[in-house]
Amino acid sequence: MATLQVFDKPMCCSTGICGPKVDPVLLTFAADLAWLKDQGVSVERYNLAQQPQAFVAHDDVKNALGDEHALPLVRVNGHICKGAYPPRQMLAAWCGVSLLTPLAVAEPTGGSCCGSTGCC
């Protein structure tokens, strides 16, 4: 399975989902990353303010930092997206994950779902 790496600009916390004004783009992206993890993708996320060594550990990331608009940077299987958080559809395609994940359906266990009285 793919490994997806996210290199964020400096933020107060690892996801940016904190404080009085949360950017809705960060909320959506955090949900997309959680979804990818549920699909078996390895997700690594680095914050420039807290983990600067991760940014210089990869030559392609270090070289991209010459562009002032490079962050956020998303890297997967040698593919880099700079300056924006890609949508779930693009992340899924890069990671080889289908957007059409079947839903689990609970099997009936007999009796009423409302208990022995049959009244909800």
Disulfide bonds with the S-S distance in Angstrom:
Cys114-Cys120 1.79
